[in-house]
Amino acid sequence: MYLCTRFMKKPAQKHILLFAALTLLSIILFFADIFLGSVAISAKEVWMALSGSEDLPPTVEQIILYFRLPKAIVATLVGMALAVSGLLMQTVFRNPLADPYVLGISSGAGLGVALFVLGTGSLAVSGVLLWLKDFGVAAAGWTGAMIILGFILSASIRLRNNMTILIFGIMIGGAASAIVGVLQYFSSASALKTYVLWTMGSFSNVSPQQLSLLLMAVVAGLLLAIFSIKNLNALLPGDTYAQSIGMNVRRARAVIFISAGLLAGTVTAFCGPIGFVGIAVPHVARMTFRDANHSVLIPASILIGTCMMLLCDVISQLPGTGSILPLNTVTALMGIPVVIAIIFRNQRNY
């Protein structure tokens, strides 16, 4: 009994140490994202700005409080959202390469932005988007993502097989991408440039009003994911097992889809389509904690996603230079090796 108890305590102690290390790392990266940038600012000036000191040049205060700090907060929220939504999709579809956008949510957001930016947006703004026109591109992207999510939820009521729902989502996403391609072909050069810049991803274009909405949507999505932990664990062996223990699979799947849609759709709308984070982070969490329990994996994904996005944001700023890399480029360079490793790892298992 003593040996059994001791054996069971070891993973718990290891998890506590890992969570503490990841929490510390995320805090360090958060402040590093504030300290580092194209403009050199001393640690003393950063501290003075954060503490509300009045003996500070207005330019430095503007950079810290109205640019770097909001951007670091956005990066934190985006990392949490994409990591958890990726974990949800991989669990529901039991597919190691599923990500937040397999259901066409990203394509729906892209279609909304394309309709708003590439010449025909005035029609949408005069109708459904009138009350959200101050949010511009973000409102269009969020509306497009939610419309696609509505299609997926309606289909999930009729379709029982997860693979069929996955194929349906891919087809819907493909149709949205095709419409975007047509809009791009007939759009002006300036409108096309605006849309292409949105597709590269950015944290710096989120206004304070948008940040409030982003925060509420991400918190709501995370709460739904935490509420679904028991159902996610039951879905790991498959739908048949989940049904055998009395779980309403369709209702549980709908809640999970809503959570993933809120998380991925809102992030895509406000910050652009940011790839590879949703695929890579859940696998890093599994390999780090070696645990399939979602009560461990969800907080682990939140912390690892936060660290990854903050690190990507720091790298994209190219500290000490006047240049900025597209965020999607950095996330791809960090995420692709993980995806390749997953593919080879699964190949060896066959």
N, C-alpha and C positions, 0 to 999 in steps of 0.2 A: 504493500500500500504506500509506504514511504517513497519507494523508487518510482511508482506510478505518479504520485503527486509531484515529485521532483521533476519528472520528465515533462509533465503538463505545464509546469511553471516556466520552464526554459523558453519555449516559444513566446509566452506572454512577456517575459522579461526582455527578450530580444526585440519584440515589437515595440516595447516602450522606449528602448534605446534608439531604435531606428526612427520612431516618430519624433523623439526629441532632437535627433541629429538633423532630420529633414526640416523641422520647425526652425531650428537655429540657422540652417542654410538658407531657407526662404527669407528669413529676416535680414541676413547678411546681403543677399542678392537684391532685396527690396531697397535697402539703403545704397547699395552699389549702383542701382539703376538711377537713383536720385543724384548721387555724387558725380557719376561719369556722364560725359556727353561731349558734343562738339565744342562747347565753350568750357574752358577750364575754370572751375570754381572750387575754392578751398573748403576743407571739411568744416572749418570754423564758420565760414559764411553760410554753408548749408545749415549748420546747427542754429545759427542766428535767425535764419529765415523760418525754420521749423518751430523755433521757440517764440516767434513773434517779436523779435528785437526790432526797434525802430532805427538803430544805427547801422543801416544797411542800404547800399545803393538800390534805387528802385528797379534798375535793370536786373540785378541779381535776384531780387525778391520776385520779380515777374517770372523769371526763368524757373525758379524752384517751385513756387506755389501754384503757378498757373500753367506750367508746362510739364516739368519732370514729375512732380508729385501725382497729378492726375493720371499721367501716362503710366506710372508704376502701379497705381491702383487698378487701372484698366487691364494691364498685363496680368496682374494677379487674378482678377475675375475671369479673364479669358482662359488662362491656364487651368483654373478650376473647372470651368464650364466644359471646355473641349475634352479634358481628360475623363471626366465623369460620363459625358455623353458617349464617348468612345467605349468606355467600359460597359455601359448599358447595352449598346448595340452588339458588342461582341458576345455578351451573355445571352441576349434574346435570340440571336441568330446562330449561336455556337460556331462562330466563324472568326478565326484569329485575325483576319485581315479586314473585318468590318470596321467602319469608322463613322463619325457623326453624320456623314453626308451620303451614306448608302441609300437612304430613303428619298433622295432627291431634294433634301432641305436646302442644301447649298445652291443647287441649280434654281430652286424657287426664289431664293433671295437674289440671285444674280438676275433672274428674269424681272423681278420687281424693280431692281436698280436700273436695268436696261430700259424698261418702260419709262422710268422717271427721267433718265439722263439722255437717252439716245433719240430725242425728238418727239416721242409720243407721250412723254410723261405728263404734259399739260392736260391731257384728257383724263388721266388717272387722278391728278391732283384736284381737278374740278369736281370729282365725284367722291369716291370712297376715302381718298387721302386728304380731303380738304382740311379736316381738323388736325392733321398731322403734318401739314406742309412746312411748318417751321423746322421739322426734323429732316426734311429733304430726303437725301439718299438713304439714310438709316431707316426712316419710316417706310420708304418703298421696299427696301430689302426685307424688313421685318414682316410686312404685309404679305409679300410674295412667299416667304418661308412658311408663314402660318396657313396660307391657302393650300400649299402643297401638303402640309401636315394634316389639314382637314381631309384632303383626298385620301391620304394614307389611313387615317383613323376610320373613315367610312369603309374603305376596302378591307381593313382588318376585321370588321364586324362580319363580313361575308366570307372572307378567306380564312381557312383554319391553318393552313400550312405556312410555317415561317419562311420557307424558301420561296413560296409563291408571292408572299408579301414583299420579300426582298427583290424579286424580279419585277414586281409591279412598281416598286419605288425606283428602280433603275430605269425602267421605261419612262416613267413620269419625268425623272430628272433628265433623261435624254431628250424628251420632247421639249422641255423648258430650254435646254441648251441649244437645240435647233432653232427655236424662235429667237433666242439671243443672237445667234449667228446671222439670221436674216436682218435683225435690227442693226447689227454692226455693219453689215454690208451697205445699208442705205443711210447710215448716219453721217454727220459732218465730222471733220477731223478733230475739232475742239471737243465735241461731245464724246467721240470715241476715246480721246486721250483721258477725259475724266473717268470714263468707265474702266479703262485699262489700269489707271492709278488705283481705283478702288479694288480691283482684283489682286493687286500686289499686297494688300493688307497693311494696316497702320493703326497705331494706338493714339496718335497725336491729334486726330481729327474729331475726337469725342468731346463734345461740349459738356459743361457742368449739368445742364438739363438732361442731356443724353446719358451721362454717367449715372444719374439718379435712376433713370428707367432701366439701364443696363444692370445696375445693382439689384433692383427689385426683381427683374426677370431671372437673373442668375440665382438669387437666394430662393425664389420660388421653385426653380428647377432642381436645385440641390435638395431642398426639403422633400420634394416628391421622390427623388432618388433614395434618400435616407428612409422615407416611409416605405419604399419598395424593397428594402434589404431582404426581408424574409421571403418575398416572392422571387427575387433574383436568385437566392440560394436554391429555392425549390425548382427553378427553371434550368439549373445547371445540368441535371441528368436528362432533361428533355420534357416536352409537354405531357407525355403519357404519365410520367411519374408525378408531375405537378397536379394533374387531374386526379390521380389515384389517391392523393392525400386531401382532396376536397377543395383545391384551389380553383377559382374562376380564372382560367387562363386568358380569356379574351379581355376581361376587365383589367387584369394585372398588366397585360401587354399594352392596353390602351394608356394606362397611367405611365408606363415606362416610355412609350412613344411621346406622350405629352412632355414628359420631363426632358427627354433628349431633344425634342423639337424646340422647347423654350431655350435650352442651353445653347445648342448649336445654331439655331435660327437667329437668336438675338445677337450672338457674337458675330455671326456672318453679316448681319445687317449693319451693325455699328462699326465693325473693324475690317470687313472684307473677308473673303474665304481664306482661312489659314489652315494649311494642310499638314498632314503627318502627325500632328500632336495627338489627335484622337486615336490613331492606330498605335503609336509607339508607347505612350505613357502607361496604359493599362498593362502592357507586357513587362515594362520595366518594374511596375509595382508588383506584379506576380513573381518575377524573378528575384526581386529584392526581399520580399516578405515570405515567399514560398507558402502562400496561403490562398485558398480559393474562397474563403468566407468574405462576403461583401461588406460585412461590418468592419473588416480590416482593409479590403481593397478600395472602398470608396474614400475613406480619409487618406489612405496612402496615395491614391491617384490625385486627390486634391492637392496634397503637398508636393508631389513630384511634378504635377502639371504646373503649379505655381513656380517652382524652381526653374523648370525648362523655359517657360515663357519669359520670365525675368531675365534669364541668361541670354535668350535669343534677342530680347530687346536691347540689352547692354551691347551685345556684339553688333547688332544692326546699326547702332549709333556711331560705330567706329570712333571711340573716344580719342580726342586729340586731333581729329581731322575735321574738315568741314563737310565731309560726305556722309550719306546715310544709305545703307543697303536696304533693298526691299525686304520686308519682314518674311514673306513667303520663301525667299531664297535661303534665309538662315534656318528656318524651321525645316525646310526640305533637306538641307545639308546635315542637320542633326537627326532627323527622323528616318531618312532613307536607309542608313546603315542598320538601324534597328529592324526595319521591315525586312531587309535582305537577310539578316540573321534569323528572323522568325521563319522565313521561307525555307532556308537550308535546314533549320532545326526540325521543322515539320517533315521535310523530305526524308531525313534520316530515320524518322519514326515509322515510316511506311515499310 
